[in-house]
Amino acid sequence: MASSGRRRYYLAMTRKTNSVPGIRDVAKLAGVSVATASRVIAKADYPVAKVTRERVIEAARTLGFVRNAMARGLSRSRSESVGVIVPALHAYYAAMIEGIDEAASRQGLTILLGLSRGDEAKREHLVTEFLERRVDGLLICAGADDHLPGRTPAEMPVPTVLIGQQPNPGFPIVVTDNVAAGHEVAKHLWSLGHRAFAYLAPDSGWHDFQDRQVGVAAFLRETGENYKLDVLDGIYSEADAFSRVAEALDGGLAATAVIASTDRHALGAMAALSDAGRRVPDAVAVVGFDNYLTSQYLRPALTSMHMPAGEMGRLGLETLAAAIAGHQVPMRSELRATLVARGSSVPSP
């Protein structure tokens, strides 16, 4: 009875003052120190007597200090959160994050977002930090920081899913078939009569971009006819694309079709072509990948391969949620890109 009366007193006091209960209130109601209450709530496996743990959890619930995800975490040793690591925040990854967030909301999960900025050490630091925050799982998206294998499944204490082509073996992975996407772009331009191509690529760390280039080259070889393919590499930004294409044009680049590994690079290429008096698409066709929302509003509107970044994010999170729940999940899920033909690609002059 005393316990029940004390509980009613604290609840009444909370309603009257409309205050948010703190850890000191929890400790007082549970009859433990503030340090003990804090550690029990923060860490499900904190070594403390079972009766003490139960008193702290009950006090926290009574006061409303712990609710929703935190309450479930205390009772099930789950944080109801997942760590998501992306290399950048441009339009492609923004769409992916939106898909992840939509799926996480449906699953009742909170996402913690980390930005690796294409740095391998930063990625590993984020993995460690998320694990210290007791996330239930990790979602690691491909970028320039994945050219070397990271941790193995045996080294990961929580379920982990990869998005985008990466060399890490043994984890479930969600990818888009970038080789097929590159193949489709080359086929499209070939059907328009183009035989001289320039491919804009970053360095070898970006596996998705490498695969797109592989697909382009594969189709051209399959034709069995004469063609020319110039690869302009080392391109990471619109500015890089602009300067590399301008330099190549000054050097006599004769391509009638430019294939940019992403729409961002296509923007720089189109600016360089315009400055050089090479009209798009009359003199040179330009095609990109990723189909950014803004690409349709360029003039001419940019032909692009639509890469299902949002769907990859949703599927990646759903796969991770299933793994966290203990279900068997597919080791590889592969989506297809689709060509969106617009005004920047027309028959070869």
Buried (B, 14 or more C-beta within 10 A) or exposed (E): EEEEEBBEEBBEEBEEEEEEBEBEBBBBBBEBEBEBBBBBBEEBEBEBEEEBBEBBBBBBBBBBBBEEBBBBBBEEEBBBBBBBBBBBEBBBBBBBBBBBBBBBEEBEBBBBBBBBBBBBEBBBEBBEBBBEEBBBBBBBBBBBBBBEEBBEEEEBEBBBBBBBBBEBEBBBBBBBBBBBBBBBBBBBBBEBEBBBBBBBBBEEBBBBBBBBBBBBBBBBEEEEEEBEBBEBBEBBBBEBBBBBBBEBBEEEBEBBBBBBBBBBBBBBBBBBBEEBEBEBBEEBBBBBBBBBEEBEEBEBBBBBBBBBBBBBBBBBBBBBBBBBEEEEBEEEBEBEBEBBEBBBBBEBE
